[in-house]
């Protein structure tokens, strides 16, 4: 029997699903084990049928970490964890995206890699649309509309999406800024966070330390916070008051961000729809500058 730190790992009881057991133990895991944990919870189908090496690549870690994670949960190795994942997967009702894909596949069974990637994005869009709570979306729109300033934090690949969200909000003449690196200018923006600033954290997989620090600072200063992430167990999501999740499954070598792009555009359109006539005037004025 293996242990994580000082805690003793026990295999999940028969009445408890693998996902529920992982969630209950999440805070005990090491940083690399948390990467595996949150990927398995959000991609149970892949954990059920992929090899340890394939799962490790998806979770941006090593196969040895996957094996150690399995043992930390009380399994002898990855095959036993995978069996538990398969049992939960078989009991689980199909998601909306899976049902649509089964009913009307986009391509023939002998699809190419290119077609497989497109088909995965089609399912990602459906999954994201069905997983989003209308209450959370309305809360996100309310927060943007009522904020004096919106600060969007996103590094590396998320920096593009942070910049694009800022662009869309600025078209509506809303005050928006981004934090994409620990530069002096960005740190200056962080220093101005207050209760009237909406802080939006973007993350895919393991969040960058700068994003985590930004969300913690926002919470300390009692600023409203929003997380847009593909991992339900992400630390960024746990630090945010409003959480919007998107699906990033793909057979490719990088995460898919098609659903994220659509979510951002839909969010901005939701803001626009609150007062389309007034915003049309602002957009026209912005374009004339």
C-alpha positions, 0 to 999 in steps of 0.5 A: 500500500502506497501513501501520498504524503503522510496520508494512507491511501485506500482503494475506493469502496465499491459504492463510491465511483473513481471520480468521487474518490479522486475528488475527495482525496484531491488535496492530498496529491502532489502537484504532478499527481493533481494534473493526473487527477483532474485529467481523469475526472474530466476525461474519464473515457480516455482513462478507461481505454488509453494506455498509461503512456497516452494518458500521461501525454494528455495530462502533460506528465510522465507515465511513471507519475500515472503509475504512482498516482494509481498506487497512491489511490490504493491500486496495485498499478494503472491497470486496476485504476483503469478497470475502475474507470471502465466500470464507472464509464459503463454505468455513466449515462452518455453525455449530450455530445456523445449521444449526438456523435453516436446518432449522427457521426460527422465522418465515416468510420475510416476518418482521417486524423484531420477529420477526427480532430474536427469531429472532436471539436464538434463534440467539445462544442456540444459538451460545453454548451450542455455543461454550462449553467445558465445561472453561472453564465448570467452571473458572469454577464452581470459581473462584467456589466457591473464592473468598473474595470475587468482584469483578464489574466492568461499566460502562454497559450491563454494570453491570446484568449485573454487579449481577444476577450479584452478586445471584444469588451473594449469594442463595447467601450468597457474598461478591460486590461490583461495580465499575461506576464510578470512584467512591471506593467502587469504587476502595476495592474495587479496592484490596482485590484479593488472591490470594483475590479472583476478579475477573470482567470483563464487556464488550461490544465495546470494553471500558471503560478501568476494566474493563481497568485492573481486570483488569490490577490483578488480574493484577498482584496474582496474583488469579484472573480471569474474562472474560465477553465477546462479542468473542474478541479483547477485551483483557479476554479476553486478560487473563483466565485463564478466558474465557466467550464469548457471541453478541450478533448482532442486526439491531437497533440495539444488541447483543443480551444475551439470551445473556449473561443466560442465561449468567449465570443458568446459571453461578449455577445451576452453582454452586448445583448443587455443593451444592444442599442447603446452598445451599437453606439459605443461600437460605432464610436470605437471604430471611428477613433 
